[in-house]
């Protein structure tokens, strides 16, 4: 069986994906890919530990503790719950402060959906660290490739790709971790796809966007466990002309990318990390605003800031800022630009509750205007984070900065030592610096661990 040969997104796509997942040799991670994935896992754990202490993380944990008992660890807390509940809680926490990893053309946050699902199942099955790594790698790869197939149509559909694509990515990770056969893996993919959900209404605030990742992770666990026991799903859940994931959710991208060189080229190596606590679409805006600040632009001498971006980015973050809650601020490019121009950063402190309605910040945000740039739009998904900022100053002069990729994007990768420093900064206050150092060491040697019980114990040791 040769699963590495490119095949079109035709009638066998769901089965093709399933066969690839079930083929152990095809899904074996190259050393370079494995090393990058370990950084992804470390970054995701840091985000999850930090998010566990936010209100939405605590609420999700409380619900899980009420509804399910088990031995799967909630990161950053002492409690253990059922496997599906743990995946849901930890996924919600990872996506809890807009700091988790992201793939540019894949359009989703893969760590938040795949690692919580595979981790919880690893605890259930006492799987090795190497098995966990492989499963997470499979989930990342399938999710990213589906995101490329999704294209701009899905990105502008009103659905949140991390919630929709993430359910399939998590199901793929679950299928690999549970060592499902091709028919079972096909069912898992189908059951993940049928749970795809997540309405992108974050501009009105609320915690639901955090839950999209958690729901996707939990959905993947459920899909895998059901499929293992013989529960079936549509054999054409991805590609069906009516009611399939591609057709129902307006996929208009490169459908052939799902299987092209699958297992030979690992797109997960292009997953990037975040250094700002905003929607990925606002990251170049923050970077540009900081650059303008360094060029002498201030809230006092700025007349207005013109932000030119592609259609997906403008849809995501280019709306008028109205103070509501942290989620609405993190998803708003005008607010992000304002705090970056004022503080020279947009990390955790800039999204403190008391800052969201600060009159000076709100007034500055009102002078930031977004518009669709036709040339950037022509670049498709590869330029979906690109921006050109034009500062119109009160003296009549202008200053312009342009960034085609966000920090952490292609060609602007965040070095490993900075990812490690971010993990330490996020996890230390939750589990303590010594415990964080232990997690770091174990993750960096994950493929050698007979099981992940030791890491789980440390992750649950909240201070």
C-alpha positions in Angstrom: 0.0 0.0 0.0 1.5 3.3 -1.1 -0.1 6.1 0.8 2.5 8.7 0.0 1.5 9.1 -3.6 -0.5 12.3 -4.2 -4.2 11.6 -5.0 -6.9 14.2 -5.9 -9.5 15.2 -3.4 -12.0 12.8 -5.0 -14.3 10.1 -3.8 -11.7 8.3 -1.7 -10.3 11.2 0.3 -11.7 10.1 3.7 -10.4 6.6 3.2 -7.1 7.8 1.9 -6.5 9.9 5.1 -7.5 6.9 7.2 -5.2 4.5 5.5 -2.3 6.9 5.9 -3.0 7.3 9.6 -3.1 3.6 10.1 0.3 3.0 8.3 2.9 3.1 11.0 5.8 3.6 8.6 4.2 6.4 6.7 3.5 8.4 9.8 6.9 8.0 11.4 8.3 11.5 12.2 11.7 12.6 10.8 14.1 13.8 13.5 13.8 17.5 12.4 10.0 17.3 12.5 10.1 15.6 15.9 12.3 18.3 17.3 10.1 21.1 16.1 7.0 19.2 17.4 8.6 19.0 20.9 8.8 22.8 20.9 5.2 23.0 19.8 4.3 20.7 22.7 6.2 22.8 25.2 4.7 26.0 24.0 1.2 24.4 24.1 1.7 23.2 27.7 2.8 26.7 28.7 -0.3 28.3 27.2 -2.5 25.6 28.8 -1.0 26.2 32.3 -1.5 30.0 32.0 -5.0 29.6 30.6 -6.0 27.2 33.3 -5.9 30.1 35.8 -8.1 32.4 33.7 -11.9 32.5 34.5 -12.8 30.3 31.5 -10.3 27.7 32.4 -11.6 27.5 35.9 -15.2 27.3 34.8 -14.5 24.5 32.3 -12.6 22.6 35.0 -15.5 23.0 37.5 -18.0 21.7 34.9 -15.7 18.7 34.2 -15.3 17.9 37.8 -19.1 17.9 38.2 -19.8 15.8 35.2 -17.1 13.2 35.0 -14.7 11.2 37.1 -11.5 9.6 35.9 -7.7 9.7 36.0 -6.9 12.3 33.3 -5.1 15.3 34.5 -6.3 18.9 34.3 -3.2 20.9 33.6 -2.5 23.5 36.3 -4.9 22.1 38.8 -4.9 19.2 41.2 -8.1 17.5 39.8 -8.4 14.5 37.5 -11.5 13.9 35.4 -12.7 11.6 32.6 -10.7 11.5 29.4 -13.1 13.5 27.2 -13.6 16.1 29.9 -9.8 16.5 30.4 -9.3 17.1 26.7 -12.1 19.7 26.6 -10.8 21.5 29.7 -7.1 21.5 28.6 -8.0 22.5 25.0 -10.0 25.4 26.3 -7.1 26.5 28.5 -4.5 26.3 25.7 -6.6 28.6 23.5 -7.4 30.7 26.6 -5.2 33.8 25.9 -4.5 33.9 22.2 -0.9 32.7 22.8 -1.0 29.2 21.2 0.7 28.1 18.1 -0.7 28.7 14.6 -0.1 27.6 11.0 -0.4 30.4 8.4 -2.0 28.6 5.4 -3.5 25.9 7.6 -5.7 28.5 9.3 -5.9 26.8 12.7 -4.2 26.5 16.1 -3.1 22.9 15.9 -1.6 22.5 19.4 -4.8 23.5 21.2 -6.8 20.7 19.6 -4.4 17.8 19.1 -2.2 17.7 22.2 -5.0 17.8 24.8 -6.8 14.9 22.9 -3.7 12.8 22.5 -2.5 13.6 26.0 -5.7 12.5 27.7 -5.8 9.3 25.7 -2.2 8.6 26.5 -3.0 8.7 30.2 -6.0 6.4 29.6 -3.9 3.8 27.6 -0.5 4.4 29.4 1.0 5.1 26.0 4.7 6.0 25.6 6.1 9.4 25.0 7.1 8.3 21.5 3.5 7.2 20.7 2.2 10.6 22.0 4.6 12.4 19.7 3.6 10.4 16.7 -0.1 10.9 17.4 0.2 14.7 17.9 2.3 14.9 14.7 -0.4 13.1 12.7 -3.1 15.4 14.1 -1.1 18.5 13.3 -0.5 17.3 9.7 -4.1 16.4 8.9 -5.5 19.6 10.4 -3.0 21.8 8.6 -3.6 20.1 5.2 -7.4 20.4 5.6 -6.9 24.1 6.4 -5.1 24.6 3.1 -7.9 22.8 1.4 -10.4 25.0 3.2 -9.1 28.1 1.6 -10.5 31.6 1.9 -14.1 30.4 1.5 -14.1 28.6 4.8 -12.0 31.4 6.4 -14.8 33.9 5.5 -17.7 31.6 6.2 -18.3 32.7 9.8 -16.9 29.4 11.2 -13.8 29.3 13.3 -11.3 26.9 11.6 -9.8 25.8 14.9 -13.2 24.6 16.0 -14.1 23.0 12.7 -10.8 21.6 11.3 -9.6 21.0 14.8 -12.3 18.4 15.4 -10.9 16.3 12.5 -7.3 17.0 13.5 -8.0 15.8 17.1 -9.8 12.7 15.7 -6.8 11.9 13.6 -4.5 12.2 16.6 -6.8 10.0 18.6 -6.9 7.4 15.8 -3.2 7.2 15.7 -2.8 7.1 19.5 -5.4 4.3 19.8 -3.7 2.4 17.0 -6.9 2.1 15.0 -7.1 0.0 11.9 -8.0 1.7 8.6 -11.7 1.1 8.9 -11.7 2.3 12.5 -9.6 5.4 11.6 -11.9 6.2 8.8 -14.8 6.1 11.2 -12.9 8.3 13.6 -12.2 10.9 10.9 -15.9 10.9 10.0 -17.0 11.2 13.6 -14.7 14.1 14.1 -15.9 15.8 10.9 -19.5 15.5 11.9 -18.8 17.3 15.2 -17.0 20.2 13.5 -18.3 23.4 15.0 -17.4 26.9 16.2 -19.1 30.2 15.2 -16.7 33.1 14.7 -18.6 35.7 16.7 -15.8 36.8 19.0 -16.2 40.5 18.3 -19.2 40.5 20.6 -17.1 39.1 23.4 -17.8 36.0 25.5 -15.8 32.9 26.2 -17.1 30.7 23.4 -14.0 31.2 21.2 -11.8 29.6 23.9 -14.2 26.7 24.0 -13.9 26.0 20.3 -10.5 24.4 20.8 -11.7 22.5 23.9 -14.7 21.2 22.1 -12.6 20.1 19.1 -10.2 18.3 21.4 -13.0 16.5 23.3 -14.8 15.7 20.0 -11.6 14.0 18.7 -11.4 11.9 21.9 -15.0 10.9 21.6 -14.6 10.1 17.9 -11.6 7.8 18.5 -13.1 6.0 21.4 -16.4 5.4 19.6 -14.6 4.2 16.5 -12.4 1.8 18.6 -15.6 0.1 19.8 -17.1 -0.2 16.3 -19.1 3.0 16.0 -19.2 3.9 12.3 -19.4 7.2 10.3 -19.9 8.3 6.8 -17.3 6.8 4.4 -17.2 10.1 2.5 -17.5 12.5 5.4 -14.8 14.8 4.1 -15.5 14.8 0.3 -19.3 14.1 -0.1 -20.9 16.5 -2.5 -23.7 17.2 -0.2 -23.1 17.3 3.6 -19.4 16.6 3.4 -16.9 18.8 5.3 -15.5 20.3 2.1 -18.9 21.2 0.5 -20.9 22.1 3.6 -18.2 24.5 5.0 -17.3 26.3 1.8 -13.9 24.8 1.2 -12.5 26.5 -1.9 -8.7 26.1 -1.5 -6.2 23.5 -2.7 -8.1 20.2 -2.1 -5.3 18.1 -3.5 -3.0 19.5 -0.8 -4.6 17.1 1.7 -2.8 14.0 0.2 0.0 15.6 -1.7 3.3 14.2 -0.4 1.6 13.2 2.8 4.1 11.5 5.0 7.0 12.8 2.9 6.7 16.5 3.5 5.7 17.5 7.0 3.9 20.8 6.8 3.8 21.0 10.6 7.4 22.2 10.5 5.9 25.5 9.4 3.9 25.9 12.6 4.8 29.2 14.2 4.7 30.5 17.8 3.2 33.7 19.1 4.9 36.5 21.0 1.8 38.7 21.2 -1.5 37.9 23.0 -3.7 38.7 20.0 -5.5 37.0 17.2 -2.9 35.9 14.6 -4.4 38.3 12.1 -3.4 41.2 14.4 0.2 40.2 15.0 1.7 42.2 12.1 -0.4 45.1 13.1 1.2 45.0 16.6 4.6 44.6 15.1 4.0 47.5 12.7 2.7 49.7 15.5 5.7 49.0 17.6 7.9 49.9 14.7 6.1 53.2 14.1 6.5 53.9 17.8 10.2 53.5 17.4 10.1 55.9 14.5 8.6 58.6 16.7 4.9 58.1 16.2 3.0 58.8 19.4 -0.7 59.0 20.5 -0.2 62.7 20.6 1.1 63.3 17.1 -1.0 60.7 15.4 -4.0 61.9 13.4 -5.1 58.5 12.2 -3.6 55.0 11.5 -4.6 53.4 8.3 -4.2 49.6 8.3 -4.3 47.7 4.9 -4.8 43.9 5.0 -6.4 41.0 3.1 -10.1 40.2 3.4 -9.8 37.4 6.0 -7.7 39.6 8.3 -10.0 42.6 8.0 -13.0 40.3 8.7 -11.2 38.8 11.7 -9.8 41.9 13.4 -10.8 45.0 11.4 -14.0 46.0 13.1 -14.7 49.0 15.3 -13.5 48.5 18.9 -16.1 48.6 21.6 -15.0 47.7 25.2 -16.5 44.4 26.3 -14.1 41.8 27.6 -10.7 40.3 27.0 -11.7 38.1 24.1 -13.2 41.0 22.2 -10.0 43.1 22.8 -7.7 40.3 21.7 -9.6 39.8 18.5 -9.6 43.5 17.7 -6.8 45.0 15.6 -7.5 48.6 16.6 -7.2 47.9 20.3 -4.0 45.8 19.6 -2.5 48.7 17.6 -3.4 51.2 20.3 -1.8 49.3 23.2 1.3 48.5 21.1 1.7 52.1 20.1 1.3 53.2 23.7 3.3 50.4 25.5 5.5 48.9 22.8 4.0 45.5 23.5 0.8 43.5 23.4 1.3 40.5 25.7 -0.5 39.7 28.9 -0.5 43.0 30.8 -2.0 44.9 27.9 -5.2 42.8 28.2 -5.8 43.3 31.9 -9.5 43.9 32.6 -8.9 47.5 33.8 -7.2 48.4 30.6 -10.0 47.4 28.2 -12.1 50.5 28.9 -9.2 52.9 29.5 -10.4 56.2 27.9 -7.0 57.0 26.4 -6.7 53.6 24.9 -10.2 53.5 23.5 -9.8 57.0 22.0 -6.6 55.9 20.3 -8.2 52.7 19.0 -10.9 54.8 17.4 -8.3 56.5 15.2 -7.2 53.1 13.7 -9.0 52.3 10.5 -8.9 49.0 8.5 -9.4 48.5 4.8 -9.0 45.6 2.4 -5.9 45.8 0.2 -6.5 44.2 -3.2 -2.8 43.4 -3.8 -2.5 41.7 -0.4 -5.7 39.8 -1.1 -4.3 38.4 -4.3 -1.6 36.7 -2.2 -4.2 34.3 -0.8 -3.6 32.4 2.4 0.1 32.9 2.2 -0.4 36.6 2.9 -3.4 36.4 5.2 -1.5 38.1 8.0 0.3 40.7 5.8 -0.3 44.4 6.6 0.7 47.8 5.5 0.4 50.5 8.2 0.3 54.2 7.2 0.5 56.7 10.1 -1.0 60.1 9.2 0.6 62.6 11.5 -0.9 65.9 12.7 1.8 67.8 10.9 0.7 66.4 7.5 3.5 63.9 7.1 3.1 60.1 6.9 5.2 57.1 8.0 4.6 53.7 6.4 5.7 50.2 7.6 4.9 46.9 5.9 5.2 43.3 7.1 4.3 40.3 4.9 4.5 37.8 7.7 3.8 38.0 11.4 6.5 37.3 14.0 6.7 33.5 14.1 5.5 33.1 10.5 7.4 31.8 7.5 10.9 33.4 7.3 10.4 35.1 10.7 10.6 32.0 13.0 10.9 32.4 16.7 14.1 30.7 17.9 13.9 27.8 20.3 15.4 29.6 23.3 12.7 32.3 23.0 9.9 29.6 22.9 11.5 28.0 26.1 11.6 31.4 27.8 7.9 32.0 27.0 7.1 28.6 28.4 8.9 29.4 31.6 7.3 32.8 31.9 3.8 31.3 31.5 4.2 28.1 33.5 6.4 29.2 36.4 3.7 31.2 38.2 1.3 28.3 37.9 3.4 25.2 38.9 6.6 26.8 40.2 9.9 27.3 38.5 11.4 24.0 39.5 8.4 22.1 38.3 8.5 24.0 35.0 12.1 23.0 34.6 11.2 19.4 35.1 8.4 19.6 32.5 10.9 21.2 30.1 13.4 18.5 30.5 10.8 15.7 30.1 9.2 17.2 27.0 12.6 17.7 25.4 13.2 13.9 26.0 9.7 12.9 25.3 10.5 10.1 22.9 12.5 8.3 25.6 9.7 8.2 28.2 7.9 4.9 28.7 4.7 6.8 29.6 3.7 10.4 30.4 2.5 9.8 33.9 5.5 11.7 35.4 4.8 14.8 33.4 1.1 14.7 34.1 1.8 14.6 37.8 4.0 17.7 37.6 1.5 19.5 35.4 -1.2 19.0 38.0 0.8 20.4 40.8 -0.6 23.9 40.8 0.9 26.2 43.4 
